[in-house]
Amino acid sequence: MPVFTPEYLHKVAYQIYRAKGVSHDEAEVVATHQIKANLVGHDSHGVIHIREYVERIDRGHIVPGAPFVVEKEAPCTAVINGNWGFGFVVTERAMRMAIEKAKTHGVAAITIHFQSHIGRLGDYPTMAVQEGMIAMITADSGAGPKAVAPFGGRGRRLGTNPICFGMPSDLEGTVLLDMATSAVAAGKISLARSRGEQVPPGWLIDKDGNPTTDPEDYRAGGAILPVGADQGHKGYGLSFMVEIFSGLLTGLGFGLDPQARHNDGVFIAVFNVEHFRPLDEFKKEVKEFAEFVKTSPPAAGFTEVLYPGEPEYRTEQTRRRDGIFVEDETWEQITTMMKDLKVEAAVGQP
Ligand code: NAD
């Protein structure tokens, strides 16, 4: 598998989007989010999606430069129509808007409908964390294709319905719980297939509802399970609520329409810590809390306790130093696109 610097992969993604008519600003935003996903170790949300986004542009399912329309607004709330723009661009702008509202009013909540994939959720709450705020974001797939079976069922009825919380602190890394409410993000099933690997037990059932570790069974009509294994009712319950926040509160609706465009319905909430207690005290105490939790002696099979977000923080340090590996199949797709779009010279050598 080839290994690249983040700067090189950024140039690759940026030039491909520019060749597809995406503006400088939007290509920068999309490339930055994708490479960050690779950097923190979530390759399922990194450059592996470039070809898919290019195909969506071709089909009109992503509309570069789409107008960002505020359909409804009050001091603490807003409803955004992304008009099928890049999810990264629309959600980043909506998060900035929520942060501005929370600066004045202490809290803000925003819903977004009609936008494409928003990738790794962690980036958006991190924007608020950098401003001394707590943030939460949820996303679903509206009436689009489903991936996850409800607890007790074997048919796909839910998206992977991610939820993410970010907390400001004095720790070096960002305290970030960023998770699919399914046993795994759907992208990790495709990644395992691309890499010719089996997936761990507990992630998938086949079309007849039997447990399986073969990622091909997912394509053949199987489903991803909710997070929680034998306690899967809790992951399912979380997923149900995420669907209501991001699918129903946004007005996107629910259901199963295989023809529907991928539509990341999003709910954002931001809480300005200063409106509750002094920020420096809060940040110090969150650090102390994490350090206290980490004093737990490790359980069998573990070497230490980590805080949420710490694995990504550590992976980012390593990958900035050692580079990012890209699986052969993805790299082949990318080099073909670079040739077809005649951007090899602009990208230059790794
Ligand atoms: P994951 O299971 O790798 O991690 C989930 C959370 O657990 C993270 O916050 C991580 O820091 C924490 N964690 C992991 N190991 C830990 C440990 N040993 N100790 C303490 N904390 C630990 O993530 P996932 O559920 O596979 O999701 C992967 C990514 O996929 C996320 O970034 C998510 O936003 C993204 N996603 C996006 C969509 C979308 O539609 N845009 C859908 C699903 C998932």
Residues whose N, C-alpha, C, O or C-beta is under 5 A from the ligand:
A	BS01	NAD	H42 I118 G119 R120 L121 G122 A139 T160 P162 L176 L177 D178 M179 A180 V184 A185 L306 Y307 P308 G309 E310 P311 E312
